[in-house]
Amino acid sequence: MKLERLSLVELDVSILFRAFAIISIVASHFGALNLPGGSGYLFLLSGYNFVQFMMPKINTSANTKTTQYLQPYGRYMRKLLVPSVLYIGFVFILVREFHVYSIFFVSNFVGPGYAGGLTYWFIDVLVQMFVLLGVLLAYGPTRRYLFAQPFNFFLGAVLISFMVRTASMYFFDTSDLLNRLPHLYFPIFVLGGLIAYSDSMKQKLLASTSIILVSSPLLFEQSTIAPLLLIGGFAALWTSTIKFPELLVGLVTKIALSSLFIYLCHFQAKSFLSKLITNPNPFLSLAVAIMVGIVFAQVWKERKQIRNTFYQKMRFARWAIPLRRRLS
């Protein structure tokens, strides 16, 4: 029985690194572990997942009207925007504050001190990069070239965005914003798309060169996102799965799939725990934040079923209560 639990099974590399990335973000925020770099890899993975899950849906719209292309793109965006807006609004109600730049995902342009730190800069930048890519694909010739030469499209996007980033860092000082701007992370985002389209040996070698190209200035700048970006990028490029203990696969997968909600709620989870326990252990705070995020993600996933069950009970109550009164 013990041997069965310790048996190794195949686990998608992107799932493993996604779980590690969100754990590293929360652990670093709580002072549990010094594991920087999670945000950079999640940007890379966002571009990778966009190609894996979104591109097949909009592929048929390459030669159609822009409005038809925007429909599946909009549905993909809603999966990020709707839960984020609802949760941020929920937090604002709890704290009895309202910060307009946060609710419109532009607080990163104001600065890290905006709203007393009650901001979600990672989601701000991610939304802005999706909007930027959406604007590019709204132009018919660009969209047609993407579907005709997807690898070349993303390779060109990496090179052009890298040059834009390099020029921006040289001519403009955005350190007061902690460099949390979409054009500075866009090379990482499109690098994820390039990795997803790398099939042949030639393409993998070009993608490997691109990973080094994008990561090199980050290493020079002593950016904390560079190491995980290098390791995670090469892992996603050269291997799709990894052997992993079967006992932990379910937990790792849940953490990875709940990463958005873990990121959204981890500070509130720690705050709630602090009301129950004075100065809680950072590792306990980490565990609670992950657990709360998983619960939020599961509730969001099952929201339609929960809503239908609630409505059924309400209908039953409206019928049963008057009947009970008559019988009594």
ABEGO torsion letter per residue (X at the ends): XAAAAABBBBBBAAAAAAAAAAAAAAAAAAGABBBBGAAAAAAAAAAAAAAAAAAAAAAAAAABBAAAAAAAAAAAAAAAAAAAAAAAAAAAAAAGBBBAAAAAGAAAAAEAABGGGBBBAAAAAAAAAAAAAAAAAABAAAAAAAAABAAAAAAAAAAAAAAAAAAAAAABBAAAAGGBBAAAAAAAAAAAAAAAABABAAAAAAAAAAAAAAAAAAAAAGBAAAAAAAAAAAAAAABABBBBBAAAAAAAAAAAAAAAAAAAAAAAAAAAAAAABBGBBAAAAAAAAAAAAAAAAAAAAAAAAAAAAAAAAAAAAAAAAAAAAAAX
